[in-house]
Amino acid sequence: MSKIENYKRLIRLFYSQKLDQEEIKLIYSLKDDPEFKSAWEEIWQEEELDDESISREIGPFEMYERIVDDERVRFTQGNDIRLIQSQRYPYTIVGVAASLLLCAFAAIWYWSSYSGNNVNSVNDVASNAKSLIVPGRDRATIILDDGERIDLDQLQEGTIIETDDFSIVKNAEGHISYLIKPLREHSSKLVYNTIVTPRGGGGQLELPDGTVVWLNASTTLRYPIFFNADQRQVELNGEAYFDVAKQEIGGKQVSFIVNTGKQRLEVLGTKFNINNYGESIVTTLIEGRVKLDYPNTKVSSKVLVPSDQVVFSEVEERCNQYQVDPFYITAWKNGNFAFDDASIYEIMADIGRWYNVDIKYHGDFKGVRFSGAISRYSDIDKLLKTIAITGGFNFELKEREVHIMK
């Protein structure tokens, strides 16, 4: 069944009052899709809809607006599926490359269940294999200065762990924070803790100065439990979003510094995202200003303003600077995958870390690019069907491996 026929089927269900909640979500996601509008126009011209509420006097497009403004459809705006219209490729497929256009993530999720094309291998996945693969969740370990490990996943909400110098608190939302004991604040010796998130894990940590850090999967953050008066300095490997609290000691603003590989970021108080999963360090500023330095390299310092992104290649020791939409960079923090003209390799790397699966490629997929967004808590089977249909290739799931094939 073609996409247009599936859309027409959806419209008929809408008028027969037989839509379930997922199909109502889909109606909202399709409201700007040219093919959905075309399907509606075809039905209108064929006069297939037997509904007294339809007035042939107002025309098809006015009636279409009534559909997408229906309270059943508008109600879905707060749901967890958000669709992003591609500005770069409004509605094209170039060669073997397929951009995830307009509404593709949720739309394909729906209509692929009525089509056998390109998803046979996913449909044939053994149920026991799928049951082993679940989305990531809050899961992290804190390593104390003396090497003791605290598995945060095993702590009950509301737990307080006491040490001689500080307390670690897990609140009702599962977030971690520190309470520093008064005598500890006067010590000049820095004591470091490290928080580690595994593949399929993540977490939120409030540092002793009030700075809040969201950690993505496969991330390590090393930090002192009490910052000295000169500067606040942490070390990052992986991906994290920082909401830095301003701090003043003795009338002087105290800098916050993030060391990531060969890069040194310095701020007073701001919001930014850093990612160094690969061979590059990608820094994106959300709010405020930051300064980037590259000690022991020939790269000059950079000052970023909001929506600036700097990509620093540690191998080549050079920088590229862009203006980007921060939504795509920080979507992971808000529970979504979001991509803007991203390659299949970038997308599957994110999926692999979050679902804790290994990705195996059988062929060259350099031309395949996507734009769109979907919840990071989607069932992996639905997620793979979506990408398979959109990209024009197949997936096969073997235990904790996803095989991608043309």
Buried (B, 14 or more C-beta within 10 A) or exposed (E): EEBEBBBBBBBBBBBEEEBEEBBBBBBBBBBEBEBBBBBBEBBBEEEEBEEEEBEEEEEBEEBBEEBBEBEBBBEBEEBEBBBBEBEEBEEEEEEBBBBBBBBBBBBBBBBBEEBEEBBEBBEEBEEEBBEEBEBBEBBBBBBBBEEEEBEBBEBEEEBEBEBEBBEBBBBEEBBBBBEBEEEBEEEEEEBEBBBBBBBBBBBBBBBBBEBBBBBBBBBBBBBBBBBBEEEBBBBBBBBBBBBBBBBEEEEEEBBBBBBBBBBBBBBBBBBBBBBBBEEBBBBBBBBBBBBBBBEEBEBEEBEBEBBBBBBBBBEEEBBEEEEBBBBBBBBBBBEBBBBBBBBBBBBBBBBBBBBBBEBEBEEEBEEBBBBBBBBBEBBBBBBBBBBBBBBBBBBBBBEBEBBBBB
